[in-house]
Amino acid sequence: MLIVLNGPPGVGKSTLARRYAADHPPALNLDVDRVRDLISGDLVTAGVLARDIAVAAARVHLAAGHDVVVPQYLGRPEFAERLESLARELGVRYAEVVLHTDREDARRRYRARGGEATDAELAVLHDRLERIVTTRRPSVVRSAAGEEDRAYRDLLAALAQH
């Protein structure tokens, strides 16, 4: 299964992806931001290359019969569409899940982890994610601070429906 775990920064995507991978070995927790950090040069070029590398890594892991979870904020549909096409090409299940919280909770959690984006920038991210929820219709899992176990159970339930 290829799982795209979308949501605002700081909402728990990486935490739940790590937990899923640990509970479903040898699942690959494919954090595109970590891949991007390995590439020198400007962030735009590194970001494009990181997504290409992530798709290639997902292809290899999925073709070997293993799950891949991609925890990534995706405010535009192109990368999710690319991953969905990969899953279809390989004949594996695809699940797109958004960890959702309200705008104020997302801002508070982002600040708590030391994020530097402005409130206006965070509002734009939130609005883009709302459009993704409306247009792509992913499964939505409520993510509340301090309720990781509940969010994980809800994630597993959402994946079972795919």
Salt bridges, closest charged atoms under 4 A:
ASP33 OD1 - ARG36 NH1 3.13
ASP37 OD1 - ARG36 NH2 3.68
ASP52 OD1 - ARG82 NH2 2.85
GLU81 OE2 - ARG136 NH1 3.80
GLU84 OE1 - ARG136 NH2 2.84
GLU89 OE2 - ARG59 NH1 2.57
GLU96 OE1 - ARG136 NH2 2.73
GLU104 OE2 - ARG107 NH2 2.56
GLU104 OE2 - ARG108 NH1 3.54
ASP105 OD1 - ARG108 NH2 3.43
ASP105 OD2 - ARG109 NH1 3.20
ASP119 OD1 - ARG111 NH2 2.91
ASP127 OD1 - ARG103 NH2 2.63
GLU130 OE2 - HIS100 NE2 2.52
GLU130 OE2 - HIS126 NE2 3.78
GLU147 OE1 - ARG150 NE 2.63
GLU148 OE2 - ARG19 NH1 3.29
ASP149 OD1 - ARG19 NH1 2.71
ASP154 OD2 - ARG150 NH1 2.89
